[in-house]
Amino acid sequence: MVKRLSILTLLVMFLGLSAGLSSAQDPFVYTPAMTEAHTKLVSRSPYVTPTPSCKASLAIDPKGPLAKFVVGTSAGHASDPFIPRHNLYAYKITDPSARGPKKTVLIQTGNHNIEATGSWSFQGMVDFLLSPDPRAGWLRRHGEFYVYPLVNPDGRFIAKGRGNLEMLEKGILSGSGKLDHNRVWNRQGQGLSTIDALAAAMRKDTGRKVDYYFDFHDGKEFKVPFFYTVPDLMDSSFSQAMIALDVEIAPKASDGDPGMGRIWSMTKEGLNSKFACTPEGAPSHPGLNVDMCISWGRYYGVALYNTLINELDAFVYSPAITEEHTQIVARSPYVTPTPSCKAALALDPKGPLAKFVVGISAGHASDPFIPRHNLYAYKITDPSVRGAKKTVLIQTGNHNDEPTGSWAFQGMVDFLLSSDPKAAWLRRHGEFYVYPLVNPDGRFTAKGRGNPEMIDEGILPESGKCDHNRVWDRQGEGLSTIDALVIAMQQDTGKKVDYYFDYHCCGGHFFTVPELIDCPYCRAMIELDVGIPPKASDGHHGMGRIWSMTEDGLNAKYAFTPELNGDTVIHCLNVGRNYAISLHNTLNAPVVEKEPALITTH
């Protein structure tokens, strides 16, 4: 009899695994086997490590492939071999190369047995965090994400109800007497294997100091996704960031039960969470499919990015921020050095970004507080696509105290590297040559419009004013930035540029020459109806925009100087995004289907 049960158990477990794999596109199925398969996938990422509480010795099989990610095991059911014990997994997502303070974020799912759309959304958030998207890269550098992918595996295995048999046997029920795994998080120490192991692990892993807490769920009657949070957090930065995304997901106020993970997490006995929410999927959504569920999770990642980055000062964009953003985008499979880049030109030829350097600035020999800086460049394109492509040049940082222009520049670059179908189309049909800070010494001083070398060398425009954006036609006169960047831009583009963008502030418009005021791009931006009109200006012959359109420059067909005011980082980023969308619309790109989810191992 024992042998027969053992064979039956193996058969049922095998069939369960097969069913989970074969129904991988069913939004109503997310089994423990699927959780394990996804954990195996993400564990290969260089950004994923075990949490401090993980120990292989705690695993059912201490030598198993995921044993080092185990924080405990569930009880299973001793008298029913069809309900086996399960490992309780945990892992941390962060960029280990980034030092300094980081936000602590906890993400979990799987409290309830039949809430598969919640688990798909959870997967969407995790996949986003591990993607090459620059926003995800920024989150990894500025956050530590503690992830618990299935907190009630025995319940999910039976796929019925909201608890598990151990709770029933031990009488560990909610205050109302119901069997509900998400009403007993405040019952640690009463013998419930999942709660005891996971509550202890979460406290140890986070030091009981959590900034953001997400517990993914769903409800069969819900037709649109939303998230619960306490009334006091309805107007929080995260809630407002999600509303601003305009993607159906909105906050709902709920005080909740004291045993809910969300409520427990905000207590001193729990995790002291500053913000906690329960994302709810929508199984009754009329268009429900797995891609939709995954996109909901992705939106939570994007909203968190928007929340955290908006805490930064829109009026600061230093050379260090440029370098950090370049490090992030450099990891994208769509980013490569431009032809003019050489590691030998870098201040440190063995540095992490040396291969993206086209020259160095002068610094200031008599003032050690103004150091030399690398001049960076990179190309964005889809390398798998051959054939003719539009050539687009994007630059910023001419002037020292125009950080909002740099934030808008970042918004355009981030959009180009995102999974948005319009961005994917642009990568397939364009080559984007990017120069993220063309006057780093000036930006370092954060005052004026030039740099000390211009004054020392007497390389000034006719007005006698020190202005880096009036000397682009003075290449060869000894100004390190102009000499290096002009050569690089001409070599990189072959002096054949279709579209040129030079981001500045201030204003809510973009300059172009009078002859282009009615060009397709200007019309596309007007049609986008985002309040960014074109303005005609002949400009100065030494301006980047004007120089770029000359034979001695880049022969640019269309050249623009985006100018913007912005009091928040998000506003600036969105402005940059709109410039990219207008370019897509200008090129008459067809509407394309959403691309498959990005691989999580980059």
Secondary structure, DSSP 4 states (H G I P E B T S, - for coil): -HHHHHHHHHHHHHHHHHHHHHTTT-TT---HHHHHHHHHHHTTSTTEE--TT--GGGSSSTTSTTGGGEEEE----TT-TTS---EEE-EEE--TT--S--EEEEEEE--STT-HHHHHHHHHHHHHHTSS-HHHHHHHHHEEEEEES-S-HHHHHHTSSSS-HHHHHHT---TTS---GGG-TT-TTSS-HHHHHHHHHHHHHHTT--SEEEEEEE-TT-SS-EEEE-GGGTTSHHHHHHHHH-SS-EEEE----TTSHHHHHTSTTTT--SEEEEEEE-TT-TT--HHHHHHHHHHHHHHHHHHHHTTS-TT---HHHHHHHHHHHTTSTTEE--TT--GGGSSSTTSTTGGGEEEE----TT-TTS---EEE-EEE--TT--S--EEEEEEE--STT-HHHHHHHHHHHHHHTSS-HHHHHHHHHEEEEEES-S-HHHHHHTSSBS-HHHHHHT---TT---BGGG-TT-TTSS-HHHHHHHHHHHHHHTT--SEEEEEB-SSSEEEE-GGGTTSHHHHHHHHHTSS--EEE----TTSHHHHHTSTTTT--SEEEEEE---SSHHHHHHHHHHHHHHHHHHTTPPP-PPPPPPPTT-
